[in-house]
Each structure stands twice: as C-alpha cells, then as structure tokens.
Amino acid sequence: MKPQSFAIVWSYKVADEHRVAFERAYGPAGDWAELFGTSQGYLRTDLMVSDEGRYLTIDHWRSQEDFHAFQARSGADYLALDARTEGWTLSEERLGQFMMLEEEAG
C-alpha cells in the first residue's frame, strides 16, 4: 500500500453554549476550512459529533508536506483563529496524524 493523502484528527468537548458557533467555525465550510483552503494542498474537513457532545474534526491534505507549507505560510492566521475560538472548548486533543492508504496496482 502507498500513502494517498494525509489527515489530522482532533477531539473536542464543547461547552453547550458554544456548540452552534463551534459547528459553524469547524464544519466543512467554516472558518477553519476557509483558512486551510488558501493552500492548494488542502482537500477537505470532516466534522463529526457523538451522542455525548464530543466532536471530531478530520482535516484532509494531499500530503504532510502540503500541511507544513500551509503552516509556514499561514502560521499567524492559524494562531489568530485558534485564539478566537479557544474559549469554546472544555477540552481539545490532537489524536494524531494519519496517512490514507491505497492499494498499489500489481
């Protein structure tokens, strides 16, 4: 198998009074996706929620290098958006970064 794309997964517990704003900002067409979309290597963001109100975001990139290039170019904007939204969450954890795999022809 060979790497096909790169994803970063985050877990959040969101304060009830901030759930609507969180969903808007962290959803597939939200503020984070808009910022990431300034990079050619960004593919999409998935937002999931559990029955207990825990959220997962999965940010999909063409490659890890594309994500690092975005960070180098847009680091200040990333930190500013993070600071604006940080009061919405009770907890935040980066679960990891993952490579999507595809079968090699053979």
RAJO-V602630 format. One record per backbone hydrogen bond with DSSP energy under -1.0 kcal/mol. CO is the residue of the C=O (numbers start at 0). NH is the residue of the N-H. E is the energy in kcal/mol with one decimal. If there is no record, write none. Layout:
# RAJO-V602630
co = <CO:CO>
nh = <NH:NH>
e = <E:E>
This chain:
# RAJO-V602630
co = <1:4:5:6:7:8:8:9:10:11:12:12:14:15:17:18:19:20:21:22:24:26:29:30:31:32:34:35:38:40:43:45:47:49:53:54:55:56:57:58:59:59:60:62:63:64:65:66:67:68:69:73:74:75:76:77:78:79:80:81:84:85:87:90:92:95:97:99:101>
nh = <101:99:60:97:58:94:95:56:92:54:89:90:17:18:21:22:23:24:25:26:31:29:33:34:35:36:37:38:41:61:59:57:55:52:49:11:47:9:45:7:42:43:5:66:67:68:69:70:71:72:73:77:78:79:80:81:82:83:84:85:87:88:14:12:10:8:6:3:1>
e = <-2.1:-2.7:-3.6:-3.1:-2.5:-1.9:-1.3:-2.0:-2.6:-2.9:-3.4:-1.5:-2.3:-1.2:-2.8:-2.8:-2.0:-2.5:-3.0:-1.1:-2.3:-1.9:-2.4:-2.3:-3.1:-2.2:-1.7:-2.2:-1.2:-3.1:-3.4:-2.3:-2.4:-1.7:-2.5:-2.6:-2.7:-2.3:-2.4:-1.9:-2.9:-1.2:-2.9:-1.6:-2.5:-2.3:-2.2:-2.5:-2.3:-2.0:-3.3:-2.4:-2.4:-2.1:-2.3:-2.5:-2.3:-1.8:-1.6:-1.2:-1.8:-1.0:-2.2:-2.0:-2.9:-2.7:-3.0:-3.9:-2.1>
